[in-house]
Amino acid sequence: MYLLLTINLLSFIVFGLDKRKSVKHQRRISENTLLSLTFLGGTIGSLLGMLIFRHKVSKKSFLLKFGFVFLIQIILIYFLEKYNMISI
């Protein structure tokens, strides 16, 4: 549980940091990094970061990738739960 909280906090912070870098015209954090943090369990932190910082919400290509990562997570959780590999 602590690992999940940590990755979500990290995702939130990284989305905020990338937004700040965007505003200041500095070198940005790659979309692959943002999506990797999301895939590794930071979905809630990433989503909150996107909404609170208004970051990447108008970029349709990123939103499609984000949605795809979320869909993969849902499918993985479903199958892991179905075959009793995890308990929710």
Gaussian input, Z-matrix of N, CA and C with variables (Angstrom, degrees):
# hf/3-21g

backbone

0 1
 N
 C     1     B1
 C     2     B2     1     A1
 N     3     B3     2     A2     1     D1
 C     4     B4     3     A3     2     D2
 C     5     B5     4     A4     3     D3
 N     6     B6     5     A5     4     D4
 C     7     B7     6     A6     5     D5
 C     8     B8     7     A7     6     D6
 N     9     B9     8     A8     7     D7
 C    10    B10     9     A9     8     D8
 C    11    B11    10    A10     9     D9
 N    12    B12    11    A11    10    D10
 C    13    B13    12    A12    11    D11
 C    14    B14    13    A13    12    D12
 N    15    B15    14    A14    13    D13
 C    16    B16    15    A15    14    D14
 C    17    B17    16    A16    15    D15
 N    18    B18    17    A17    16    D16
 C    19    B19    18    A18    17    D17
 C    20    B20    19    A19    18    D18
 N    21    B21    20    A20    19    D19
 C    22    B22    21    A21    20    D20
 C    23    B23    22    A22    21    D21
 N    24    B24    23    A23    22    D22
 C    25    B25    24    A24    23    D23
 C    26    B26    25    A25    24    D24
 N    27    B27    26    A26    25    D25
 C    28    B28    27    A27    26    D26
 C    29    B29    28    A28    27    D27
 N    30    B30    29    A29    28    D28
 C    31    B31    30    A30    29    D29
 C    32    B32    31    A31    30    D30
 N    33    B33    32    A32    31    D31
 C    34    B34    33    A33    32    D32
 C    35    B35    34    A34    33    D33
 N    36    B36    35    A35    34    D34
 C    37    B37    36    A36    35    D35
 C    38    B38    37    A37    36    D36
 N    39    B39    38    A38    37    D37
 C    40    B40    39    A39    38    D38
 C    41    B41    40    A40    39    D39
 N    42    B42    41    A41    40    D40
 C    43    B43    42    A42    41    D41
 C    44    B44    43    A43    42    D42
 N    45    B45    44    A44    43    D43
 C    46    B46    45    A45    44    D44
 C    47    B47    46    A46    45    D45
 N    48    B48    47    A47    46    D46
 C    49    B49    48    A48    47    D47
 C    50    B50    49    A49    48    D48
 N    51    B51    50    A50    49    D49
 C    52    B52    51    A51    50    D50
 C    53    B53    52    A52    51    D51
 N    54    B54    53    A53    52    D52
 C    55    B55    54    A54    53    D53
 C    56    B56    55    A55    54    D54
 N    57    B57    56    A56    55    D55
 C    58    B58    57    A57    56    D56
 C    59    B59    58    A58    57    D57
 N    60    B60    59    A59    58    D58
 C    61    B61    60    A60    59    D59
 C    62    B62    61    A61    60    D60
 N    63    B63    62    A62    61    D61
 C    64    B64    63    A63    62    D62
 C    65    B65    64    A64    63    D63
 N    66    B66    65    A65    64    D64
 C    67    B67    66    A66    65    D65
 C    68    B68    67    A67    66    D66
 N    69    B69    68    A68    67    D67
 C    70    B70    69    A69    68    D68
 C    71    B71    70    A70    69    D69
 N    72    B72    71    A71    70    D70
 C    73    B73    72    A72    71    D71
 C    74    B74    73    A73    72    D72
 N    75    B75    74    A74    73    D73
 C    76    B76    75    A75    74    D74
 C    77    B77    76    A76    75    D75
 N    78    B78    77    A77    76    D76
 C    79    B79    78    A78    77    D77
 C    80    B80    79    A79    78    D78
 N    81    B81    80    A80    79    D79
 C    82    B82    81    A81    80    D80
 C    83    B83    82    A82    81    D81
 N    84    B84    83    A83    82    D82
 C    85    B85    84    A84    83    D83
 C    86    B86    85    A85    84    D84
 N    87    B87    86    A86    85    D85
 C    88    B88    87    A87    86    D86
 C    89    B89    88    A88    87    D87
 N    90    B90    89    A89    88    D88
 C    91    B91    90    A90    89    D89
 C    92    B92    91    A91    90    D90
 N    93    B93    92    A92    91    D91
 C    94    B94    93    A93    92    D92
 C    95    B95    94    A94    93    D93
 N    96    B96    95    A95    94    D94
 C    97    B97    96    A96    95    D95
 C    98    B98    97    A97    96    D96
 N    99    B99    98    A98    97    D97
 C   100   B100    99    A99    98    D98
 C   101   B101   100   A100    99    D99
 N   102   B102   101   A101   100   D100
 C   103   B103   102   A102   101   D101
 C   104   B104   103   A103   102   D102
 N   105   B105   104   A104   103   D103
 C   106   B106   105   A105   104   D104
 C   107   B107   106   A106   105   D105
 N   108   B108   107   A107   106   D106
 C   109   B109   108   A108   107   D107
 C   110   B110   109   A109   108   D108
 N   111   B111   110   A110   109   D109
 C   112   B112   111   A111   110   D110
 C   113   B113   112   A112   111   D111
 N   114   B114   113   A113   112   D112
 C   115   B115   114   A114   113   D113
 C   116   B116   115   A115   114   D114
 N   117   B117   116   A116   115   D115
 C   118   B118   117   A117   116   D116
 C   119   B119   118   A118   117   D117
 N   120   B120   119   A119   118   D118
 C   121   B121   120   A120   119   D119
 C   122   B122   121   A121   120   D120
 N   123   B123   122   A122   121   D121
 C   124   B124   123   A123   122   D122
 C   125   B125   124   A124   123   D123
 N   126   B126   125   A125   124   D124
 C   127   B127   126   A126   125   D125
 C   128   B128   127   A127   126   D126
 N   129   B129   128   A128   127   D127
 C   130   B130   129   A129   128   D128
 C   131   B131   130   A130   129   D129
 N   132   B132   131   A131   130   D130
 C   133   B133   132   A132   131   D131
 C   134   B134   133   A133   132   D132
 N   135   B135   134   A134   133   D133
 C   136   B136   135   A135   134   D134
 C   137   B137   136   A136   135   D135
 N   138   B138   137   A137   136   D136
 C   139   B139   138   A138   137   D137
 C   140   B140   139   A139   138   D138
 N   141   B141   140   A140   139   D139
 C   142   B142   141   A141   140   D140
 C   143   B143   142   A142   141   D141
 N   144   B144   143   A143   142   D142
 C   145   B145   144   A144   143   D143
 C   146   B146   145   A145   144   D144
 N   147   B147   146   A146   145   D145
 C   148   B148   147   A147   146   D146
 C   149   B149   148   A148   147   D147
 N   150   B150   149   A149   148   D148
 C   151   B151   150   A150   149   D149
 C   152   B152   151   A151   150   D150
 N   153   B153   152   A152   151   D151
 C   154   B154   153   A153   152   D152
 C   155   B155   154   A154   153   D153
 N   156   B156   155   A155   154   D154
 C   157   B157   156   A156   155   D155
 C   158   B158   157   A157   156   D156
 N   159   B159   158   A158   157   D157
 C   160   B160   159   A159   158   D158
 C   161   B161   160   A160   159   D159
 N   162   B162   161   A161   160   D160
 C   163   B163   162   A162   161   D161
 C   164   B164   163   A163   162   D162
 N   165   B165   164   A164   163   D163
 C   166   B166   165   A165   164   D164
 C   167   B167   166   A166   165   D165
 N   168   B168   167   A167   166   D166
 C   169   B169   168   A168   167   D167
 C   170   B170   169   A169   168   D168
 N   171   B171   170   A170   169   D169
 C   172   B172   171   A171   170   D170
 C   173   B173   172   A172   171   D171
 N   174   B174   173   A173   172   D172
 C   175   B175   174   A174   173   D173
 C   176   B176   175   A175   174   D174
 N   177   B177   176   A176   175   D175
 C   178   B178   177   A177   176   D176
 C   179   B179   178   A178   177   D177
 N   180   B180   179   A179   178   D178
 C   181   B181   180   A180   179   D179
 C   182   B182   181   A181   180   D180
 N   183   B183   182   A182   181   D181
 C   184   B184   183   A183   182   D182
 C   185   B185   184   A184   183   D183
 N   186   B186   185   A185   184   D184
 C   187   B187   186   A186   185   D185
 C   188   B188   187   A187   186   D186
 N   189   B189   188   A188   187   D187
 C   190   B190   189   A189   188   D188
 C   191   B191   190   A190   189   D189
 N   192   B192   191   A191   190   D190
 C   193   B193   192   A192   191   D191
 C   194   B194   193   A193   192   D192
 N   195   B195   194   A194   193   D193
 C   196   B196   195   A195   194   D194
 C   197   B197   196   A196   195   D195
 N   198   B198   197   A197   196   D196
 C   199   B199   198   A198   197   D197
 C   200   B200   199   A199   198   D198
 N   201   B201   200   A200   199   D199
 C   202   B202   201   A201   200   D200
 C   203   B203   202   A202   201   D201
 N   204   B204   203   A203   202   D202
 C   205   B205   204   A204   203   D203
 C   206   B206   205   A205   204   D204
 N   207   B207   206   A206   205   D205
 C   208   B208   207   A207   206   D206
 C   209   B209   208   A208   207   D207
 N   210   B210   209   A209   208   D208
 C   211   B211   210   A210   209   D209
 C   212   B212   211   A211   210   D210
 N   213   B213   212   A212   211   D211
 C   214   B214   213   A213   212   D212
 C   215   B215   214   A214   213   D213
 N   216   B216   215   A215   214   D214
 C   217   B217   216   A216   215   D215
 C   218   B218   217   A217   216   D216
 N   219   B219   218   A218   217   D217
 C   220   B220   219   A219   218   D218
 C   221   B221   220   A220   219   D219
 N   222   B222   221   A221   220   D220
 C   223   B223   222   A222   221   D221
 C   224   B224   223   A223   222   D222
 N   225   B225   224   A224   223   D223
 C   226   B226   225   A225   224   D224
 C   227   B227   226   A226   225   D225
 N   228   B228   227   A227   226   D226
 C   229   B229   228   A228   227   D227
 C   230   B230   229   A229   228   D228
 N   231   B231   230   A230   229   D229
 C   232   B232   231   A231   230   D230
 C   233   B233   232   A232   231   D231
 N   234   B234   233   A233   232   D232
 C   235   B235   234   A234   233   D233
 C   236   B236   235   A235   234   D234
 N   237   B237   236   A236   235   D235
 C   238   B238   237   A237   236   D236
 C   239   B239   238   A238   237   D237
 N   240   B240   239   A239   238   D238
 C   241   B241   240   A240   239   D239
 C   242   B242   241   A241   240   D240
 N   243   B243   242   A242   241   D241
 C   244   B244   243   A243   242   D242
 C   245   B245   244   A244   243   D243
 N   246   B246   245   A245   244   D244
 C   247   B247   246   A246   245   D245
 C   248   B248   247   A247   246   D246
 N   249   B249   248   A248   247   D247
 C   250   B250   249   A249   248   D248
 C   251   B251   250   A250   249   D249
 N   252   B252   251   A251   250   D250
 C   253   B253   252   A252   251   D251
 C   254   B254   253   A253   252   D252
 N   255   B255   254   A254   253   D253
 C   256   B256   255   A255   254   D254
 C   257   B257   256   A256   255   D255
 N   258   B258   257   A257   256   D256
 C   259   B259   258   A258   257   D257
 C   260   B260   259   A259   258   D258
 N   261   B261   260   A260   259   D259
 C   262   B262   261   A261   260   D260
 C   263   B263   262   A262   261   D261

   B1=1.4521
   B2=1.5366
   B3=1.3526
   B4=1.4632
   B5=1.5246
   B6=1.3176
   B7=1.4648
   B8=1.5252
   B9=1.3169
   B10=1.4596
   B11=1.5291
   B12=1.3204
   B13=1.4700
   B14=1.5277
   B15=1.3233
   B16=1.4656
   B17=1.5187
   B18=1.3329
   B19=1.4673
   B20=1.5327
   B21=1.3293
   B22=1.4638
   B23=1.5206
   B24=1.3113
   B25=1.4622
   B26=1.5261
   B27=1.3220
   B28=1.4577
   B29=1.5333
   B30=1.3177
   B31=1.4702
   B32=1.5175
   B33=1.3209
   B34=1.4610
   B35=1.5274
   B36=1.3223
   B37=1.4660
   B38=1.5252
   B39=1.3213
   B40=1.4681
   B41=1.5243
   B42=1.3311
   B43=1.4657
   B44=1.5308
   B45=1.3322
   B46=1.4608
   B47=1.5141
   B48=1.3228
   B49=1.4585
   B50=1.5362
   B51=1.3302
   B52=1.4603
   B53=1.5264
   B54=1.3327
   B55=1.4649
   B56=1.5245
   B57=1.3266
   B58=1.4671
   B59=1.5213
   B60=1.3395
   B61=1.4661
   B62=1.5231
   B63=1.3147
   B64=1.4617
   B65=1.5225
   B66=1.3094
   B67=1.4692
   B68=1.5231
   B69=1.3385
   B70=1.4683
   B71=1.5334
   B72=1.3255
   B73=1.4648
   B74=1.5311
   B75=1.3257
   B76=1.4625
   B77=1.5253
   B78=1.3220
   B79=1.4570
   B80=1.5287
   B81=1.3325
   B82=1.4618
   B83=1.5137
   B84=1.3018
   B85=1.4581
   B86=1.5294
   B87=1.3334
   B88=1.4628
   B89=1.5253
   B90=1.3253
   B91=1.4610
   B92=1.5244
   B93=1.3284
   B94=1.4644
   B95=1.5211
   B96=1.3201
   B97=1.4595
   B98=1.5244
   B99=1.3195
   B100=1.4608
   B101=1.5282
   B102=1.3266
   B103=1.4702
   B104=1.5247
   B105=1.3255
   B106=1.4647
   B107=1.5256
   B108=1.3254
   B109=1.4612
   B110=1.5252
   B111=1.3084
   B112=1.4599
   B113=1.5194
   B114=1.3236
   B115=1.4658
   B116=1.5255
   B117=1.3129
   B118=1.4628
   B119=1.5228
   B120=1.3110
   B121=1.4584
   B122=1.5066
   B123=1.3220
   B124=1.4543
   B125=1.5098
   B126=1.3123
   B127=1.4621
   B128=1.5226
   B129=1.3091
   B130=1.4661
   B131=1.5271
   B132=1.3239
   B133=1.4613
   B134=1.5180
   B135=1.3309
   B136=1.4678
   B137=1.5168
   B138=1.3215
   B139=1.4548
   B140=1.5239
   B141=1.3262
   B142=1.4667
   B143=1.5294
   B144=1.3341
   B145=1.4572
   B146=1.5192
   B147=1.3196
   B148=1.4638
   B149=1.5209
   B150=1.3258
   B151=1.4632
   B152=1.5280
   B153=1.3127
   B154=1.4617
   B155=1.5282
   B156=1.3331
   B157=1.4679
   B158=1.5221
   B159=1.3341
   B160=1.4756
   B161=1.5261
   B162=1.3293
   B163=1.4574
   B164=1.5183
   B165=1.3036
   B166=1.4641
   B167=1.5256
   B168=1.3199
   B169=1.4600
   B170=1.5241
   B171=1.3095
   B172=1.4627
   B173=1.5230
   B174=1.3201
   B175=1.4554
   B176=1.5261
   B177=1.3331
   B178=1.4678
   B179=1.5183
   B180=1.3269
   B181=1.4615
   B182=1.5320
   B183=1.3322
   B184=1.4585
   B185=1.5220
   B186=1.3247
   B187=1.4607
   B188=1.5279
   B189=1.3329
   B190=1.4654
   B191=1.5231
   B192=1.3178
   B193=1.4699
   B194=1.5233
   B195=1.3085
   B196=1.4616
   B197=1.5281
   B198=1.3181
   B199=1.4603
   B200=1.5215
   B201=1.3215
   B202=1.4651
   B203=1.5296
   B204=1.3277
   B205=1.4692
   B206=1.5257
   B207=1.3186
   B208=1.4597
   B209=1.5283
   B210=1.3161
   B211=1.4683
   B212=1.5281
   B213=1.3153
   B214=1.4678
   B215=1.5253
   B216=1.3257
   B217=1.4661
   B218=1.5290
   B219=1.3118
   B220=1.4661
   B221=1.5242
   B222=1.3325
   B223=1.4655
   B224=1.5265
   B225=1.3319
   B226=1.4659
   B227=1.5254
   B228=1.3110
   B229=1.4597
   B230=1.5241
   B231=1.3201
   B232=1.4729
   B233=1.5302
   B234=1.3269
   B235=1.4606
   B236=1.5262
   B237=1.3214
   B238=1.4610
   B239=1.5227
   B240=1.3104
   B241=1.4644
   B242=1.5357
   B243=1.3113
   B244=1.4719
   B245=1.5252
   B246=1.3172
   B247=1.4592
   B248=1.5276
   B249=1.3320
   B250=1.4624
   B251=1.5175
   B252=1.3304
   B253=1.4579
   B254=1.5295
   B255=1.3397
   B256=1.4651
   B257=1.5142
   B258=1.3074
   B259=1.4703
   B260=1.5190
   B261=1.3207
   B262=1.4653
   B263=1.5132
   A1=111.07
   A2=116.13
   A3=119.47
   A4=111.49
   A5=115.75
   A6=119.77
   A7=110.56
   A8=116.68
   A9=121.15
   A10=111.25
   A11=116.54
   A12=119.86
   A13=111.14
   A14=116.31
   A15=121.05
   A16=111.51
   A17=118.02
   A18=120.65
   A19=110.70
   A20=117.62
   A21=120.01
   A22=111.56
   A23=117.15
   A24=120.30
   A25=110.55
   A26=116.00
   A27=120.95
   A28=110.99
   A29=116.96
   A30=121.03
   A31=111.16
   A32=116.25
   A33=121.27
   A34=110.92
   A35=116.11
   A36=121.28
   A37=111.38
   A38=117.25
   A39=121.04
   A40=110.74
   A41=117.84
   A42=119.77
   A43=110.27
   A44=117.29
   A45=120.76
   A46=111.99
   A47=116.49
   A48=121.10
   A49=111.04
   A50=116.75
   A51=119.87
   A52=111.01
   A53=117.05
   A54=120.04
   A55=110.27
   A56=116.07
   A57=120.10
   A58=110.69
   A59=116.49
   A60=120.53
   A61=110.66
   A62=116.81
   A63=121.27
   A64=111.29
   A65=115.91
   A66=121.04
   A67=110.88
   A68=116.70
   A69=121.15
   A70=112.97
   A71=116.89
   A72=122.78
   A73=112.18
   A74=115.14
   A75=121.28
   A76=109.61
   A77=114.83
   A78=120.54
   A79=109.13
   A80=116.14
   A81=122.92
   A82=113.24
   A83=115.72
   A84=123.49
   A85=106.28
   A86=117.19
   A87=120.02
   A88=111.72
   A89=114.74
   A90=120.12
   A91=110.54
   A92=116.90
   A93=119.56
   A94=111.14
   A95=117.12
   A96=120.86
   A97=110.39
   A98=116.73
   A99=121.01
   A100=110.98
   A101=116.42
   A102=120.62
   A103=111.75
   A104=117.57
   A105=120.69
   A106=110.71
   A107=116.53
   A108=119.88
   A109=110.68
   A110=115.97
   A111=120.72
   A112=110.06
   A113=116.94
   A114=121.65
   A115=111.92
   A116=116.92
   A117=121.12
   A118=113.40
   A119=117.35
   A120=120.79
   A121=114.59
   A122=117.49
   A123=120.88
   A124=114.39
   A125=117.18
   A126=121.02
   A127=112.19
   A128=117.42
   A129=120.25
   A130=110.58
   A131=117.11
   A132=120.61
   A133=112.20
   A134=115.88
   A135=120.17
   A136=111.04
   A137=116.43
   A138=120.53
   A139=111.09
   A140=116.56
   A141=119.66
   A142=111.34
   A143=116.59
   A144=120.32
   A145=112.08
   A146=115.63
   A147=119.68
   A148=110.73
   A149=116.79
   A150=120.40
   A151=112.38
   A152=117.27
   A153=120.60
   A154=111.73
   A155=116.41
   A156=119.89
   A157=112.75
   A158=117.07
   A159=122.15
   A160=109.50
   A161=115.42
   A162=121.43
   A163=110.01
   A164=115.76
   A165=124.43
   A166=113.17
   A167=118.43
   A168=120.04
   A169=112.84
   A170=118.24
   A171=119.68
   A172=112.19
   A173=117.19
   A174=121.41
   A175=109.06
   A176=115.42
   A177=120.88
   A178=113.22
   A179=117.58
   A180=119.09
   A181=110.58
   A182=117.34
   A183=120.20
   A184=110.78
   A185=116.76
   A186=120.02
   A187=111.48
   A188=117.52
   A189=120.65
   A190=110.72
   A191=116.70
   A192=120.46
   A193=110.46
   A194=116.83
   A195=121.93
   A196=109.96
   A197=116.43
   A198=121.38
   A199=112.03
   A200=116.48
   A201=121.32
   A202=110.65
   A203=117.10
   A204=121.29
   A205=109.53
   A206=117.08
   A207=121.56
   A208=110.85
   A209=116.85
   A210=121.42
   A211=110.98
   A212=117.32
   A213=120.96
   A214=110.22
   A215=117.05
   A216=120.20
   A217=111.31
   A218=116.98
   A219=121.28
   A220=110.16
   A221=116.11
   A222=120.75
   A223=110.57
   A224=117.58
   A225=120.87
   A226=111.68
   A227=116.86
   A228=120.59
   A229=110.54
   A230=116.56
   A231=120.69
   A232=110.90
   A233=116.79
   A234=119.62
   A235=112.42
   A236=117.37
   A237=119.52
   A238=111.04
   A239=116.79
   A240=121.29
   A241=110.71
   A242=116.44
   A243=121.30
   A244=111.48
   A245=116.71
   A246=120.92
   A247=111.84
   A248=116.42
   A249=124.03
   A250=113.95
   A251=116.90
   A252=120.73
   A253=110.31
   A254=115.42
   A255=121.25
   A256=107.90
   A257=115.19
   A258=120.33
   A259=107.45
   A260=115.06
   A261=119.46
   A262=109.57
   D1=-40.43
   D2=178.69
   D3=-64.79
   D4=-35.52
   D5=178.31
   D6=-63.19
   D7=-41.94
   D8=179.12
   D9=-64.98
   D10=-41.95
   D11=176.98
   D12=-63.82
   D13=-40.53
   D14=-179.34
   D15=-64.88
   D16=-46.07
   D17=-178.56
   D18=-66.78
   D19=-34.10
   D20=177.41
   D21=-70.29
   D22=-40.13
   D23=176.08
   D24=-63.94
   D25=-43.51
   D26=177.85
   D27=-60.98
   D28=-44.48
   D29=178.72
   D30=-59.86
   D31=-45.33
   D32=179.07
   D33=-59.31
   D34=-46.81
   D35=-179.78
   D36=-63.40
   D37=-42.79
   D38=-178.51
   D39=-65.90
   D40=-39.29
   D41=176.40
   D42=-63.40
   D43=-40.94
   D44=177.36
   D45=-65.20
   D46=-41.37
   D47=178.53
   D48=-63.88
   D49=-41.75
   D50=179.25
   D51=-65.53
   D52=-37.64
   D53=176.95
   D54=-63.63
   D55=-42.38
   D56=178.82
   D57=-61.92
   D58=-43.81
   D59=178.29
   D60=-63.00
   D61=-36.47
   D62=178.43
   D63=-62.44
   D64=-46.29
   D65=-179.23
   D66=-64.21
   D67=-37.55
   D68=-177.68
   D69=-87.88
   D70=4.84
   D71=179.44
   D72=57.30
   D73=42.50
   D74=177.71
   D75=-102.52
   D76=171.75
   D77=177.61
   D78=-60.98
   D79=130.18
   D80=-171.26
   D81=-92.60
   D82=164.75
   D83=172.55
   D84=-83.96
   D85=134.82
   D86=-174.47
   D87=-67.52
   D88=151.72
   D89=176.22
   D90=-62.10
   D91=-33.37
   D92=178.04
   D93=-61.15
   D94=-39.41
   D95=177.67
   D96=-65.51
   D97=-45.75
   D98=179.30
   D99=-60.42
   D100=-44.65
   D101=-179.35
   D102=-71.20
   D103=-32.40
   D104=177.63
   D105=-65.77
   D106=-43.44
   D107=176.36
   D108=-61.09
   D109=-39.17
   D110=177.44
   D111=-62.72
   D112=-48.53
   D113=-177.79
   D114=-62.47
   D115=-36.38
   D116=-177.25
   D117=-75.26
   D118=6.03
   D119=174.95
   D120=120.03
   D121=2.23
   D122=-177.55
   D123=-93.53
   D124=29.90
   D125=-175.75
   D126=-60.63
   D127=-46.36
   D128=-177.90
   D129=-66.54
   D130=-44.12
   D131=177.53
   D132=-62.82
   D133=-39.73
   D134=178.31
   D135=-65.68
   D136=-44.78
   D137=-179.76
   D138=-63.59
   D139=-43.71
   D140=177.00
   D141=-63.53
   D142=-39.80
   D143=177.17
   D144=-62.80
   D145=-40.44
   D146=178.55
   D147=-64.06
   D148=-42.54
   D149=-176.53
   D150=-75.81
   D151=-45.59
   D152=-176.34
   D153=-70.08
   D154=-43.08
   D155=-178.83
   D156=-89.00
   D157=-1.62
   D158=-176.49
   D159=51.55
   D160=50.92
   D161=-174.18
   D162=-115.71
   D163=126.71
   D164=177.01
   D165=69.34
   D166=9.38
   D167=-176.53
   D168=-78.30
   D169=-18.02
   D170=179.23
   D171=-104.11
   D172=-0.08
   D173=179.85
   D174=-93.32
   D175=100.66
   D176=-172.76
   D177=-61.78
   D178=-36.83
   D179=-179.04
   D180=-64.63
   D181=-38.34
   D182=177.78
   D183=-69.15
   D184=-41.28
   D185=179.68
   D186=-62.39
   D187=-36.96
   D188=176.47
   D189=-64.86
   D190=-43.82
   D191=178.17
   D192=-64.17
   D193=-41.96
   D194=178.48
   D195=-61.18
   D196=-45.40
   D197=177.71
   D198=-61.55
   D199=-38.74
   D200=178.29
   D201=-65.03
   D202=-43.33
   D203=177.48
   D204=-61.09
   D205=-43.66
   D206=179.44
   D207=-62.75
   D208=-42.42
   D209=178.53
   D210=-62.54
   D211=-42.83
   D212=177.21
   D213=-60.55
   D214=-41.49
   D215=178.62
   D216=-62.53
   D217=-43.04
   D218=179.47
   D219=-61.14
   D220=-45.69
   D221=-179.92
   D222=-63.61
   D223=-44.55
   D224=178.48
   D225=-60.58
   D226=-45.27
   D227=179.45
   D228=-62.79
   D229=-41.70
   D230=179.03
   D231=-58.72
   D232=-50.15
   D233=-177.11
   D234=-70.57
   D235=-36.59
   D236=176.77
   D237=-64.79
   D238=-39.37
   D239=176.98
   D240=-68.89
   D241=-42.23
   D242=-177.75
   D243=-61.11
   D244=-39.58
   D245=-177.70
   D246=-97.78
   D247=22.64
   D248=175.20
   D249=53.26
   D250=34.64
   D251=176.98
   D252=-88.49
   D253=-21.92
   D254=173.48
   D255=-138.57
   D256=163.03
   D257=177.18
   D258=-129.11
   D259=124.26
   D260=-179.51
   D261=-105.89

